[in-house]
Amino acid sequence: MSYLDVGKQSEPYDLFVFAINAEQTREKYITRMKKFLETIGIDQEKKLTIQERCKVFTDKARTEKEGLVSVIIQFLQYQKSRVSNKEITGLTLRNYVKVLKLFCEMNDLLVP
C-alpha cells in the first residue's frame, strides 16, 4: 500500500493545525478552537479528543450549512458581549474570528 492514499480525506483537525506555522500560535489557536467547540456544545461530557470534536463539528457543518453560520454568529455575539462587559478585549474577539476563519477555510466550510 502506498503512503499516499489518494481517496483518503484528511482529518479536519490535521488540516487546521497544518496551516499554522509558529508553535506558539498553534497552541493558542488550538486552545481557542477547544473553547469554541465547548461553548457550542460539542461533546459536553468531554469524552472526545479535540480531533474527534473537530470531526463532529465539520460533519455537522457540512450537513447543516445554515446551522454553521448561525452557530458561529451566536458564538461571536457571545464573545462580543464579553468585550462590552470588559471580560475580554477586542483583540481576543478578533483572534477567535481568525481561528474560526482558518478552520473553515482549511476544511472547505463556506461562511459568508
Backbone as a chain_set.jsonl record, in Angstrom:
{"seq": "MSYLDVGKQSEPYDLFVFAINAEQTREKYITRMKKFLETIGIDQEKKLTIQERCKVFTDKARTEKEGLVSVIIQFLQYQKSRVSNKEITGLTLRNYVKVLKLFCEMNDLLVP", "coords": {"N": [[0.841, -1.181, 0.0], [0.502, 2.213, -0.771], [2.052, 5.12, 0.675], [0.593, 7.322, 0.294], [-2.701, 7.666, 0.28], [-4.86, 8.018, -2.146], [-7.657, 8.325, -2.261], [-8.277, 8.92, 0.332], [-9.521, 11.153, 2.755], [-8.34, 14.038, 4.408], [-8.138, 14.612, 7.937], [-10.184, 16.981, 9.69], [-9.054, 18.413, 11.917], [-6.299, 17.971, 11.547], [-5.824, 19.286, 9.111], [-6.35, 21.907, 9.889], [-4.35, 22.379, 11.888], [-2.084, 21.994, 10.349], [-1.971, 24.301, 8.808], [-0.931, 26.238, 10.422], [1.964, 27.847, 11.224], [3.808, 28.788, 13.306], [4.772, 27.647, 16.535], [3.837, 28.716, 19.022], [1.611, 30.165, 18.171], [0.114, 28.073, 17.152], [-0.528, 26.622, 19.499], [-2.139, 28.508, 20.848], [-4.223, 28.862, 18.988], [-5.319, 26.291, 18.947], [-6.227, 26.081, 21.573], [-8.178, 28.094, 21.55], [-9.899, 27.037, 19.648], [-10.766, 24.738, 20.966], [-12.174, 25.965, 23.044], [-14.225, 27.203, 21.586], [-15.567, 24.93, 20.531], [-16.412, 23.716, 22.907], [-18.089, 25.711, 23.937], [-20.162, 25.816, 22.047], [-21.317, 23.419, 22.478], [-20.375, 20.917, 21.595], [-19.767, 17.706, 22.449], [-20.307, 17.724, 25.401], [-19.79, 16.175, 27.614], [-17.134, 15.889, 27.569], [-15.607, 13.73, 26.615], [-14.554, 13.192, 24.18], [-11.691, 13.575, 22.027], [-9.86, 16.507, 20.931], [-9.463, 16.256, 18.208], [-11.525, 14.504, 17.471], [-13.727, 16.046, 18.187], [-13.488, 18.187, 16.399], [-13.946, 16.821, 14.025], [-16.626, 15.974, 14.395], [-17.898, 18.48, 14.49], [-17.268, 19.475, 11.904], [-18.488, 17.557, 10.216], [-21.161, 17.938, 10.946], [-21.461, 20.597, 10.19], [-21.226, 20.416, 7.438], [-23.523, 19.056, 6.73], [-25.554, 20.601, 7.733], [-25.699, 23.434, 6.63], [-26.819, 26.038, 7.035], [-27.009, 26.088, 9.747], [-24.359, 26.199, 10.533], [-23.451, 28.843, 10.025], [-25.179, 30.199, 11.727], [-24.461, 29.178, 14.276], [-21.798, 30.057, 14.487], [-22.154, 32.849, 14.386], [-23.711, 33.223, 16.713], [-21.856, 32.413, 18.662], [-19.845, 34.356, 18.281], [-21.322, 36.644, 18.877], [-21.769, 36.201, 21.587], [-19.114, 36.375, 22.503], [-18.657, 39.001, 21.803], [-20.366, 40.326, 23.543], [-19.009, 39.808, 25.856], [-16.779, 41.38, 25.428], [-17.982, 43.897, 25.595], [-18.662, 43.845, 28.289], [-16.214, 44.038, 29.323], [-14.769, 41.731, 29.888], [-13.126, 40.39, 28.157], [-10.758, 41.481, 25.645], [-11.066, 43.478, 22.63], [-9.204, 42.551, 20.827], [-8.934, 39.889, 21.536], [-11.403, 38.895, 20.744], [-11.118, 39.298, 18.003], [-9.08, 37.475, 17.522], [-10.428, 35.05, 17.954], [-12.104, 35.135, 15.74], [-10.217, 34.894, 13.679], [-9.253, 32.291, 14.157], [-11.56, 30.697, 13.739], [-12.102, 31.37, 11.09], [-9.804, 30.393, 9.759], [-10.035, 27.628, 10.357], [-12.454, 27.004, 9.046], [-11.797, 27.706, 6.377], [-9.706, 25.885, 5.817], [-11.051, 23.525, 5.848], [-12.914, 23.638, 3.871], [-15.408, 24.841, 4.466], [-18.036, 26.854, 3.883], [-18.476, 30.094, 4.844], [-20.207, 32.992, 4.825]], "CA": [[0.0, 0.0, 0.0], [1.244, 3.459, -0.881], [1.912, 6.016, 1.82], [-0.416, 8.304, -0.103], [-3.987, 7.095, -0.098], [-5.459, 9.035, -2.991], [-9.06, 8.512, -1.939], [-8.457, 9.225, 1.754], [-9.714, 12.558, 3.072], [-7.622, 14.458, 5.611], [-8.951, 14.934, 9.105], [-10.354, 18.431, 9.859], [-8.088, 18.947, 12.877], [-4.973, 17.923, 10.939], [-5.764, 20.363, 8.128], [-6.3, 23.145, 10.661], [-3.04, 22.503, 12.518], [-1.097, 22.074, 9.269], [-1.929, 25.666, 8.275], [-0.345, 27.149, 11.409], [3.405, 27.621, 11.208], [4.501, 29.033, 14.576], [4.345, 26.765, 17.628], [3.038, 29.474, 19.99], [0.336, 30.452, 17.519], [-0.594, 26.795, 17.071], [-1.076, 26.321, 20.827], [-3.226, 29.44, 21.146], [-5.332, 28.568, 18.091], [-5.936, 25.043, 19.399], [-6.951, 26.419, 22.798], [-9.386, 28.849, 21.183], [-10.802, 26.12, 18.951], [-11.377, 23.922, 22.025], [-13.139, 26.823, 23.738], [-15.358, 27.346, 20.68], [-16.301, 23.665, 20.475], [-17.059, 23.535, 24.206], [-19.15, 26.711, 24.073], [-21.316, 25.493, 21.197], [-21.925, 22.191, 22.971], [-19.864, 19.674, 21.018], [-19.232, 16.804, 23.465], [-20.357, 18.367, 26.712], [-19.246, 15.27, 28.617], [-15.675, 15.992, 27.409], [-15.026, 12.395, 26.443], [-13.904, 13.147, 22.877], [-10.462, 14.356, 21.853], [-10.057, 17.693, 20.09], [-9.56, 15.769, 16.831], [-12.875, 13.959, 17.286], [-14.663, 17.171, 18.257], [-13.398, 18.909, 15.119], [-14.599, 15.966, 13.018], [-18.07, 16.065, 14.627], [-18.312, 19.822, 14.07], [-17.161, 19.581, 10.444], [-19.54, 16.725, 9.625], [-22.431, 18.613, 11.191], [-21.47, 21.829, 9.393], [-21.426, 20.07, 6.027], [-24.896, 18.608, 6.515], [-26.463, 21.678, 8.132], [-24.955, 24.639, 6.263], [-27.392, 27.225, 7.662], [-26.69, 25.978, 11.162], [-22.966, 26.589, 10.712], [-23.394, 30.303, 10.113], [-25.909, 30.568, 12.932], [-23.654, 28.829, 15.453], [-20.633, 30.948, 14.534], [-22.624, 34.19, 14.746], [-24.085, 33.191, 18.13], [-20.624, 32.371, 19.448], [-19.187, 35.661, 18.199], [-22.158, 37.585, 19.631], [-21.458, 35.94, 22.992], [-17.795, 36.948, 22.768], [-18.802, 40.452, 21.684], [-20.951, 40.788, 24.806], [-17.915, 39.745, 26.84], [-15.972, 42.577, 25.184], [-18.765, 45.006, 26.158], [-18.579, 43.733, 29.75], [-14.785, 44.144, 29.628], [-14.219, 40.443, 30.326], [-12.046, 40.145, 27.205], [-10.5, 42.653, 24.806], [-11.454, 43.365, 21.229], [-8.203, 41.726, 20.141], [-9.263, 38.482, 21.797], [-12.515, 38.592, 19.831], [-10.533, 39.213, 16.655], [-8.344, 36.209, 17.449], [-11.426, 33.989, 17.76], [-12.534, 35.212, 14.338], [-9.133, 34.338, 12.862], [-9.223, 30.837, 14.361], [-12.716, 30.103, 13.053], [-11.927, 31.581, 9.649], [-8.799, 29.44, 9.281], [-10.593, 26.28, 10.423], [-13.447, 26.856, 7.972], [-11.107, 27.728, 5.084], [-8.921, 24.668, 5.62], [-11.966, 22.39, 5.714], [-13.877, 23.97, 2.808], [-16.718, 25.181, 5.016], [-18.324, 28.199, 3.384], [-19.126, 31.01, 5.773], [-20.174, 34.322, 4.178]], "C": [[0.884, 1.242, 0.0], [1.049, 4.316, 0.362], [0.931, 7.14, 1.524], [-1.677, 7.58, -0.528], [-4.768, 8.177, -0.839], [-6.902, 9.325, -2.6], [-9.318, 8.946, -0.499], [-8.54, 10.736, 1.979], [-8.981, 12.887, 4.368], [-8.594, 14.791, 6.729], [-9.024, 16.445, 9.284], [-9.324, 19.061, 10.793], [-6.693, 19.011, 12.263], [-4.796, 19.032, 9.903], [-5.602, 21.72, 8.816], [-4.902, 23.377, 11.231], [-1.945, 22.664, 11.468], [-0.913, 23.509, 8.782], [-1.269, 26.665, 9.221], [1.148, 26.85, 11.535], [4.062, 27.713, 12.585], [3.911, 28.182, 15.704], [3.465, 27.494, 18.639], [1.656, 29.788, 19.431], [-0.512, 29.192, 17.469], [-1.258, 26.467, 18.414], [-2.27, 27.221, 21.152], [-4.443, 29.168, 20.267], [-6.069, 27.305, 18.533], [-6.759, 25.296, 20.653], [-8.245, 27.158, 22.479], [-10.391, 27.967, 20.444], [-11.502, 25.222, 19.956], [-12.47, 24.709, 22.733], [-14.398, 26.999, 22.882], [-16.204, 26.082, 20.687], [-17.026, 23.371, 21.79], [-18.263, 24.464, 24.341], [-20.375, 26.362, 23.24], [-21.926, 24.138, 21.536], [-21.505, 20.907, 22.287], [-19.219, 18.877, 22.146], [-19.161, 17.458, 24.841], [-19.813, 17.477, 27.826], [-17.722, 15.257, 28.598], [-14.99, 14.635, 27.334], [-14.27, 12.285, 25.116], [-12.615, 13.965, 22.877], [-10.784, 15.572, 20.996], [-10.194, 17.282, 18.624], [-10.97, 15.263, 16.539], [-13.921, 15.073, 17.324], [-14.676, 17.96, 16.954], [-14.103, 18.135, 14.015], [-16.12, 16.05, 13.16], [-18.588, 17.411, 14.144], [-18.32, 19.947, 12.552], [-18.246, 18.77, 9.759], [-20.903, 17.392, 9.77], [-22.562, 19.87, 10.322], [-21.719, 21.538, 7.916], [-22.86, 19.63, 5.742], [-25.915, 19.703, 6.831], [-25.787, 23.029, 7.894], [-25.491, 25.909, 6.922], [-27.055, 27.246, 9.153], [-25.265, 26.417, 11.465], [-22.853, 28.096, 10.913], [-24.054, 30.775, 11.402], [-25.086, 30.324, 14.189], [-22.458, 29.772, 15.589], [-21.057, 32.356, 14.947], [-23.021, 34.245, 16.219], [-22.856, 33.201, 19.027], [-19.94, 33.736, 19.454], [-20.0, 36.75, 18.911], [-21.89, 37.441, 21.127], [-20.107, 36.572, 23.359], [-17.84, 38.48, 22.7], [-19.413, 41.034, 22.964], [-19.907, 40.747, 25.921], [-16.973, 40.934, 26.674], [-16.67, 43.782, 25.806], [-18.693, 45.023, 27.684], [-17.139, 43.816, 30.255], [-14.196, 42.871, 30.252], [-13.038, 40.046, 29.447], [-11.855, 41.418, 26.38], [-11.009, 42.411, 23.388], [-10.472, 42.517, 20.434], [-8.454, 40.239, 20.358], [-10.406, 38.039, 20.892], [-11.991, 38.412, 18.415], [-9.769, 37.903, 16.48], [-9.277, 35.01, 17.3], [-11.893, 33.955, 16.303], [-11.475, 34.584, 13.438], [-9.076, 32.814, 12.963], [-10.355, 30.176, 13.579], [-12.6, 30.233, 11.541], [-10.929, 30.577, 9.079], [-9.354, 28.021, 9.277], [-11.565, 26.048, 9.266], [-12.788, 26.842, 6.595], [-10.385, 26.416, 4.809], [-9.821, 23.443, 5.412], [-13.086, 22.63, 4.706], [-15.292, 24.154, 3.331], [-16.988, 26.631, 4.632], [-19.102, 29.006, 4.409], [-19.049, 32.397, 5.137], [-19.644, 35.39, 5.113]], "O": [[1.896, 1.296, 0.699], [0.01, 4.247, 1.02], [0.491, 7.833, 2.441], [-1.711, 6.951, -1.585], [-5.268, 9.126, -0.235], [-7.316, 10.484, -2.614], [-10.443, 9.298, -0.147], [-7.727, 11.498, 1.456], [-9.003, 12.101, 5.316], [-9.728, 15.202, 6.485], [-8.03, 17.135, 9.055], [-8.783, 20.125, 10.494], [-5.982, 20.001, 12.441], [-3.732, 19.649, 9.829], [-4.82, 22.565, 8.38], [-4.338, 24.459, 11.07], [-0.981, 23.398, 11.686], [0.188, 23.89, 8.384], [-1.07, 27.822, 8.852], [1.543, 25.745, 11.905], [4.795, 26.808, 12.983], [2.694, 28.025, 15.803], [2.45, 26.95, 19.071], [0.654, 29.688, 20.138], [-1.717, 29.238, 17.716], [-2.426, 26.078, 18.45], [-3.286, 26.754, 21.667], [-5.575, 29.235, 20.745], [-7.298, 27.255, 18.498], [-7.87, 24.781, 20.781], [-9.288, 26.877, 23.071], [-11.6, 28.136, 20.601], [-12.699, 24.963, 19.826], [-13.556, 24.19, 22.989], [-15.513, 26.95, 23.402], [-17.425, 26.152, 20.832], [-18.134, 22.834, 21.781], [-19.327, 24.051, 24.803], [-21.505, 26.586, 23.675], [-22.937, 23.748, 20.951], [-22.208, 19.901, 22.385], [-18.233, 19.322, 22.735], [-18.077, 17.707, 25.369], [-19.416, 17.98, 28.877], [-17.087, 14.692, 29.488], [-13.927, 14.426, 27.918], [-13.442, 11.39, 24.946], [-12.474, 14.925, 23.634], [-11.86, 15.653, 20.403], [-10.959, 17.895, 17.879], [-11.539, 15.559, 15.488], [-14.892, 15.039, 16.568], [-15.735, 18.353, 16.464], [-14.779, 18.722, 13.17], [-16.828, 16.182, 12.161], [-19.611, 17.473, 13.462], [-19.276, 20.468, 11.977], [-18.865, 19.251, 8.809], [-21.7, 17.407, 8.832], [-23.632, 20.164, 9.791], [-22.355, 22.333, 7.224], [-23.355, 19.815, 4.63], [-27.007, 19.726, 6.262], [-25.355, 23.688, 8.84], [-24.709, 26.769, 7.327], [-26.842, 28.31, 9.736], [-24.995, 26.949, 12.542], [-22.227, 28.558, 11.868], [-23.533, 31.657, 12.085], [-25.027, 31.181, 15.07], [-22.148, 30.231, 16.689], [-20.392, 32.987, 15.769], [-22.7, 35.215, 16.905], [-22.817, 33.913, 20.03], [-19.507, 34.215, 20.502], [-19.424, 37.675, 19.483], [-21.794, 38.435, 21.846], [-19.979, 37.221, 24.397], [-17.144, 39.163, 23.451], [-19.017, 42.11, 23.411], [-19.937, 41.577, 26.829], [-16.43, 41.44, 27.656], [-16.029, 44.597, 26.468], [-18.667, 46.09, 28.297], [-16.877, 43.684, 31.451], [-13.251, 42.931, 31.039], [-12.073, 39.445, 29.919], [-12.692, 42.321, 26.416], [-11.336, 41.287, 23.008], [-10.858, 41.842, 19.479], [-8.214, 39.426, 19.466], [-10.38, 36.939, 20.339], [-12.381, 37.478, 17.714], [-9.809, 37.295, 15.41], [-8.95, 34.056, 16.594], [-12.054, 32.886, 15.715], [-11.808, 33.823, 12.529], [-8.874, 32.13, 11.96], [-10.133, 29.213, 12.845], [-12.958, 29.316, 10.801], [-11.179, 29.978, 8.034], [-9.169, 27.287, 8.306], [-11.504, 25.021, 8.591], [-13.176, 26.052, 5.734], [-10.445, 25.892, 3.697], [-9.381, 22.437, 4.854], [-14.085, 21.91, 4.692], [-16.256, 23.687, 2.724], [-16.242, 27.53, 5.021], [-20.22, 28.659, 4.79], [-17.956, 32.923, 4.93], [-19.551, 36.556, 4.73]]}, "num_chains": 1, "name": "protein.A"}
